Amino acid sequence: MILIDYSQIALSNIIVQKLNDENMIRHMILNSIRMYNKKYRNEYGQMVICADGINTWRKNFYPAYKASRKKGRDSSGLDWTEIFRVLNLVRDEIKENLPYKVLHLEGCEADDIIGALTYETQEFGKFEPVMIISSDKDFIQLQKFSNVKQYSPIQKKAVTEKHPRKYLFEHICRGDKGDGIPNILSADNCFVDEIRQTPLRQNLIDTWIDDAEIMPDEIKRNFQRNTKLIDLNEIPEDIYNNIVNTYDGQKPAMKMKVLNYLIKKRCNNLIEVVEEFYNG
């Protein structure tokens, strides 16, 4: 199974190349998908496009989640309304015309889809190799499973971690500034109200990793906050089941549609390598 973090592979190129044009964005996304499919299809099989939905459960649980991202977009000089329109358009075109399952569900992020489908491979009889295409370090935790590997499109190399369980614990303690999650010594409103985080020393983390129960109550509460937001084993049961049921019930488009789609969208360079979009 090849799990593509759709927004991540698209946005990394859009930001670097300052893309705003619909045709250029489409070509970039399709070419990336083609490349990863060709590279990994023989070993990992079916590709799944994992896309962010709206009204995510993390935002409802923790309103400050990713709240500061809008500021960064506003200062980028890019037309984000147009970019998201094109991303959504191309996502739907992929679902309609390419031979891959495309999961885009209300209430959940691509992280949840990748997490849930990876956990499902651990169920009896379902064990299969998984390649995650994303630069997001949140997925390092999934390397606790021996069948999981990750490739970073930004760094253009494999993401590896010898101690993924320890990494997850430290990640929870330190939080994630990019997602608006403070460290466990800091309050919920830390980033929203631009309050400096309380510094967290490594020796404290080392002490708690051996016995988290000795954390003071307020810190333990913040640890539970961060665990809910970061640990992919914390996906709500209804969200998890919806992901799995949607995946099981969805049929990819027939591969005969690929060529007509590429011709219609005038993706001339991709027409020449159309067979590289197929699953095998």
C-alpha positions as CSV (number, residue, x, y, z in Angstrom):
1,M,0.0,0.0,0.0
2,I,1.4,3.4,-1.0
3,L,-0.1,6.2,1.1
4,I,0.2,9.7,-0.5
5,D,-0.2,12.7,1.8
6,Y,-1.9,14.7,-1.0
7,S,-1.8,18.2,0.4
8,Q,1.8,17.8,1.6
9,I,3.2,16.7,-1.8
10,A,1.3,19.4,-3.6
11,L,1.9,22.4,-1.3
12,S,5.6,21.8,-0.9
13,N,6.0,22.3,-4.7
14,I,3.5,25.1,-4.9
15,I,5.3,27.1,-2.2
16,V,8.8,26.5,-3.6
17,Q,7.9,27.2,-7.2
18,K,5.4,29.9,-6.4
19,L,2.7,28.2,-8.6
20,N,-0.7,29.8,-9.1
21,D,-1.6,28.5,-12.6
22,E,-4.2,25.7,-12.6
23,N,-2.6,23.7,-15.5
24,M,0.9,23.9,-13.9
25,I,-0.4,22.8,-10.5
26,R,-2.3,19.9,-12.1
27,H,0.7,18.8,-14.0
28,M,3.0,19.0,-11.0
29,I,0.6,16.9,-8.8
30,L,0.0,14.3,-11.5
31,N,3.7,14.0,-12.3
32,S,4.5,13.5,-8.6
33,I,1.9,10.7,-8.3
34,R,3.1,9.1,-11.5
35,M,6.7,9.1,-10.2
36,Y,5.9,7.6,-6.8
37,N,3.6,5.0,-8.4
38,K,6.3,3.9,-10.8
39,K,8.9,3.8,-8.1
40,Y,7.0,1.8,-5.5
41,R,4.1,0.0,-7.1
42,N,5.9,-3.3,-7.6
43,E,6.9,-3.6,-3.9
44,Y,4.0,-1.8,-2.2
45,G,1.0,-2.3,-4.6
46,Q,-2.1,-0.1,-4.5
47,M,-1.7,3.7,-4.2
48,V,-4.1,5.6,-2.0
49,I,-4.5,9.4,-2.2
50,C,-5.1,10.7,1.4
51,A,-6.5,14.2,1.5
52,D,-7.5,16.6,4.3
53,G,-11.2,17.1,5.0
54,I,-13.0,20.0,6.7
55,N,-14.2,20.6,10.2
56,T,-11.5,18.3,11.6
57,W,-12.0,16.6,15.0
58,R,-8.7,18.0,16.3
59,K,-9.9,21.6,15.6
60,N,-13.1,20.8,17.6
61,F,-11.1,19.3,20.4
62,Y,-8.5,22.0,20.5
63,P,-9.5,25.3,18.8
64,A,-5.9,26.6,18.7
65,Y,-4.9,23.7,16.4
66,K,-3.1,25.1,13.3
67,A,-4.6,28.5,14.1
68,S,-1.4,30.4,13.1
69,R,-1.1,28.9,9.7
70,K,-3.3,31.6,8.1
71,K,-0.7,34.3,9.0
72,G,2.0,32.5,7.1
73,R,-0.2,32.1,4.1
74,D,-1.3,35.7,4.1
75,S,2.4,36.8,4.0
76,S,3.4,34.4,1.3
77,G,2.1,36.5,-1.7
78,L,0.3,33.5,-3.1
79,D,-3.4,33.4,-4.0
80,W,-4.5,30.7,-1.5
81,T,-8.2,30.8,-2.5
82,E,-7.2,29.8,-6.0
83,I,-4.6,27.3,-4.9
84,F,-7.1,25.4,-2.7
85,R,-9.7,25.6,-5.5
86,V,-7.3,23.9,-7.8
87,L,-6.1,21.3,-5.2
88,N,-9.7,20.3,-4.6
89,L,-10.5,20.2,-8.3
90,V,-7.5,18.0,-9.1
91,R,-8.2,15.7,-6.1
92,D,-11.7,15.1,-7.5
93,E,-10.3,14.6,-11.0
94,I,-7.9,12.0,-9.7
95,K,-10.8,10.1,-8.0
96,E,-12.8,10.2,-11.2
97,N,-10.1,9.3,-13.7
98,L,-7.1,7.6,-12.1
99,P,-6.9,4.0,-10.8
100,Y,-6.4,4.9,-7.2
101,K,-8.6,5.1,-4.1
102,V,-9.0,8.7,-3.0
103,L,-10.1,9.3,0.6
104,H,-11.3,12.8,1.5
105,L,-13.7,12.7,4.5
106,E,-15.5,15.2,6.7
107,G,-13.9,15.6,10.1
108,C,-10.5,14.1,9.5
109,E,-7.1,14.9,8.1
110,A,-4.8,13.0,5.8
111,D,-2.9,12.1,9.0
112,D,-6.0,10.2,10.3
113,I,-6.4,8.3,7.0
114,I,-2.7,7.3,6.8
115,G,-2.8,6.4,10.5
116,A,-6.0,4.3,10.3
117,L,-5.0,2.4,7.2
118,T,-1.6,1.7,8.6
119,Y,-3.1,0.4,11.8
120,E,-5.5,-1.8,9.8
121,T,-2.5,-3.5,8.2
122,Q,-1.8,-4.9,11.6
123,E,-5.1,-6.8,11.7
124,F,-5.1,-10.5,11.3
125,G,-4.6,-11.5,7.6
126,K,-4.1,-7.9,6.4
127,F,-0.3,-7.5,6.9
128,E,1.2,-5.9,3.9
129,P,4.1,-3.5,3.3
130,V,3.2,0.3,3.6
131,M,5.1,3.2,2.1
132,I,4.1,6.6,3.4
133,I,4.9,9.5,1.0
134,S,5.1,12.6,3.3
135,S,7.7,14.8,4.9
136,D,5.5,15.0,8.0
137,K,7.4,13.7,11.0
138,D,4.2,12.8,12.7
139,F,4.3,9.5,10.8
140,I,7.6,8.5,12.3
141,Q,5.6,7.0,15.2
142,L,4.1,4.4,12.7
143,Q,7.6,3.0,12.2
144,K,7.0,1.0,15.4
145,F,5.4,-1.4,12.9
146,S,7.9,-3.4,10.9
147,N,6.0,-3.2,7.7
148,V,6.0,0.6,7.5
149,K,8.5,2.9,5.7
150,Q,8.4,6.6,4.9
151,Y,9.8,8.7,2.1
152,S,10.2,12.5,2.4
153,P,9.5,14.4,-0.9
154,I,11.1,17.6,0.6
155,Q,14.3,16.0,1.7
156,K,14.2,13.4,-1.1
157,K,15.2,10.6,1.1
158,A,13.8,7.9,3.5
159,V,12.7,9.0,6.9
160,T,14.0,6.5,9.5
161,E,14.0,6.3,13.3
162,K,15.5,3.5,15.3
163,H,13.3,4.3,18.4
164,P,9.9,5.4,17.1
165,R,8.1,4.8,20.5
166,K,10.7,7.0,22.3
167,Y,10.4,9.6,19.4
168,L,6.6,9.7,19.9
169,F,6.9,10.3,23.7
170,E,9.4,13.2,23.1
171,H,7.3,14.6,20.3
172,I,4.3,14.7,22.6
173,C,6.3,16.4,25.3
174,R,7.8,19.0,23.0
175,G,4.6,19.7,21.1
176,D,4.5,20.9,17.5
177,K,4.8,24.6,16.8
178,G,3.8,24.2,13.1
179,D,0.5,22.7,14.3
180,G,0.0,25.2,17.1
181,I,0.6,22.5,19.8
182,P,2.7,23.9,22.7
183,N,5.1,21.8,24.8
184,I,3.6,20.2,27.9
185,L,4.9,23.0,30.2
186,S,2.9,25.6,28.3
187,A,-0.8,26.7,28.2
188,D,-3.2,26.0,25.4
189,N,-3.2,29.6,24.2
190,C,0.6,29.9,24.0
191,F,0.9,30.4,20.3
192,V,-2.4,32.1,19.6
193,D,-1.6,34.8,22.2
194,E,2.1,34.8,21.3
195,I,3.2,33.8,24.8
196,R,6.7,32.5,25.0
197,Q,6.8,28.8,25.8
198,T,8.2,27.6,29.1
199,P,11.5,25.9,28.2
200,L,11.5,22.1,28.5
201,R,14.7,20.4,29.4
202,Q,15.8,17.0,28.1
203,N,16.4,15.7,31.6
204,L,12.8,16.2,32.5
205,I,11.7,14.2,29.4
206,D,14.2,11.5,30.3
207,T,12.7,11.3,33.8
208,W,9.1,11.2,32.6
209,I,9.7,8.6,29.9
210,D,10.5,6.1,32.6
211,D,7.5,7.0,34.7
212,A,4.9,9.5,33.3
213,E,2.8,9.1,36.4
214,I,5.1,11.3,38.4
215,M,4.2,14.3,36.3
216,P,2.5,17.2,38.2
217,D,-1.2,17.3,37.5
218,E,-1.1,20.4,35.2
219,I,1.7,19.0,33.2
220,K,0.0,15.6,33.0
221,R,-3.1,17.3,31.7
222,N,-1.1,19.0,29.0
223,F,0.6,15.7,28.2
224,Q,-2.9,14.2,27.6
225,R,-3.8,17.2,25.4
226,N,-0.8,16.6,23.2
227,T,-1.2,12.9,23.2
228,K,-4.7,13.3,21.8
229,L,-3.5,15.6,19.1
230,I,-0.3,13.8,18.1
231,D,-0.6,10.1,18.8
232,L,-2.3,8.4,15.8
233,N,-3.6,5.7,18.1
234,E,-5.9,8.3,19.5
235,I,-8.1,8.7,16.4
236,P,-11.8,8.7,17.5
237,E,-13.4,5.4,16.9
238,D,-16.2,6.8,14.6
239,I,-13.6,8.6,12.5
240,Y,-11.4,5.5,12.3
241,N,-14.3,3.2,11.3
242,N,-15.5,5.7,8.6
243,I,-12.0,5.8,7.1
244,V,-11.8,2.0,7.0
245,N,-15.3,1.5,5.7
246,T,-14.8,4.1,3.0
247,Y,-11.6,2.5,1.9
248,D,-13.1,-1.0,1.8
249,G,-16.1,0.2,-0.1
250,Q,-14.5,2.5,-2.7
251,K,-13.6,1.2,-6.2
252,P,-10.9,3.1,-8.1
253,A,-11.6,4.4,-11.6
254,M,-10.9,2.0,-14.5
255,K,-7.4,2.5,-15.8
256,M,-8.8,2.9,-19.4
257,K,-9.9,6.4,-18.3
258,V,-6.4,7.7,-17.6
259,L,-5.4,8.3,-21.2
260,N,-8.6,10.2,-22.1
261,Y,-8.2,12.4,-19.0
262,L,-4.6,13.3,-19.8
263,I,-5.5,14.1,-23.4
264,K,-8.5,16.2,-22.3
265,K,-6.2,18.2,-19.9
266,R,-3.5,18.5,-22.5
267,C,-0.9,16.8,-20.3
268,N,1.3,16.0,-23.3
269,N,4.4,15.0,-21.4
270,L,2.4,12.6,-19.2
271,I,0.6,11.0,-22.2
272,E,3.9,9.6,-23.3
273,V,4.3,7.7,-20.0
274,V,0.7,6.9,-19.4
275,E,1.5,3.3,-18.4
276,E,3.4,4.6,-15.3
277,F,0.0,5.6,-13.8
278,Y,-1.2,2.0,-13.8
279,N,-0.9,-0.3,-10.8
280,G,1.0,-3.0,-12.6
